[in-house]
Amino acid sequence: MMRLEAARQRYGWGSATAIPRLLGVPSDGCPWAEAWYGAHAAGPTLVAGGHPLAEVLGREPVRLLGDDVIRRFGAQLPFLVKLIAPARVLSLQVHPSQEQAAEGYALEEEAGVAMDSPDRNYKDPNHKPEMVLALTQFEAVAGFRAPRRAAEVLADLDSPLARRMRRTLRLNPTRFGIRQVFTDLVSAGTRPQEEAVAALVEEISERVEAGASPSPRVDSNVLEMSRSFPGDPGIAAALLLNPVTLQPGEALFVPAGSVHAYVSGLGVEVMASSDNVLRAGLTAKHVDVAGVLACVSYVAAPPVRPAPEYLSRATRAYYAPVDDFELMVTSVVPADGRLQIPGRGPRVVLAVQGSTTLTTAAGQLGLARGQAVFVGADERTLSVEGEGTLVQADVP
């Protein structure tokens, strides 16, 4: 087992206090949006001695990753774990499929776009399906609503932008109507002016004050987005998306092609080891509308919220329909004694509550709240005792 030191990501939308509080470190008053635990080059996690985890894995891939992982994914850790703490909405975005990522990465490499260029979309050739597990109440929007339901949210609004969106959905109440509205909202030639978005937001604010909102969570998200990015057309696009409220212990899976934005809260994310993000709005970063539109899925569906499968009294698993990762949560009390944690292969274990002791064939290690470890494939079984809660990512 190796202790991990998270890579800090200081994006402007991050909370200044949520992650420091969990990790038990002082806040410096600056946004701390994410803490990364993995081997991706964009956020190198360090192990004891100050060496990057990726470098350590590269020295002994067979021992630390295992033959099965190397055969399926190459000599690399296939997943990335993050703490994520949005204090305000982050970008309206989509992640590419494996084929789209490989093609986009190759094109940007061929064009000579620098890896650190703000215009770079593809930091790697990998897809980025992801799952977030809420540690506090967590608000998001994810995936398109049914067209008729989106039209209902717009029904009592009379601003020109609302009428335009509603008309398109009523004339074509299919995914093609959703595609038309979304494309018109984000594309350079048809996107609404700031004044038009402001008029729409004002209407929504008025109906919230009157207690007449047909979907209070949708309207709340619109108003929150408007506070951070006034006049951004992504605000109007939120009316097309499913609102998601996660309570602690609930999860949301975001597949490739799903338009989404996280609004607020604190959670643990696990994803394929990738940093590929295509943004359509609600951000000061690079926006690539053409890239987004090439990746988006317009099929209306409820958000994918994996129900936990209880493997024992202590451990519940959250399974996603991908091969790159699975997520488990284990909660123990002293009366349990020493319990085995299911899973195999390389693992990242993050303590989110209490104080525990981990045991493998290689020895023991204490884990306090906010600490994380990497467990190599060669250590095989992993056991825990004490009192606390651990989040574990491993490979199915």
KASULUR-V525018 format. One record per helix or strand. SS is the DSSP state (h for helix, s for strand). FROM is the first residue (numbers start at 0). TO is the last residue. If there is no record, write none. Layout:
BEGIN
ss=SS from=FROM to=TO
ss=SS from=FROM to=TO
END
This chain:
BEGIN
ss=s from=1 to=4
ss=s from=6 to=8
ss=s from=13 to=13
ss=h from=17 to=22
ss=s from=33 to=36
ss=h from=40 to=42
ss=s from=45 to=46
ss=s from=50 to=51
ss=h from=52 to=58
ss=h from=60 to=64
ss=h from=66 to=72
ss=s from=78 to=83
ss=s from=85 to=85
ss=s from=91 to=93
ss=h from=97 to=109
ss=s from=129 to=133
ss=s from=137 to=143
ss=h from=146 to=153
ss=h from=159 to=170
ss=h from=174 to=185
ss=h from=193 to=208
ss=h from=215 to=227
ss=h from=233 to=239
ss=s from=240 to=245
ss=s from=250 to=253
ss=s from=259 to=263
ss=s from=266 to=271
ss=s from=277 to=280
ss=h from=288 to=294
ss=s from=303 to=303
ss=s from=308 to=309
ss=s from=314 to=317
ss=s from=325 to=331
ss=h from=333 to=335
ss=s from=338 to=340
ss=s from=346 to=359
ss=s from=362 to=367
ss=s from=371 to=374
ss=h from=376 to=378
ss=s from=381 to=393
END
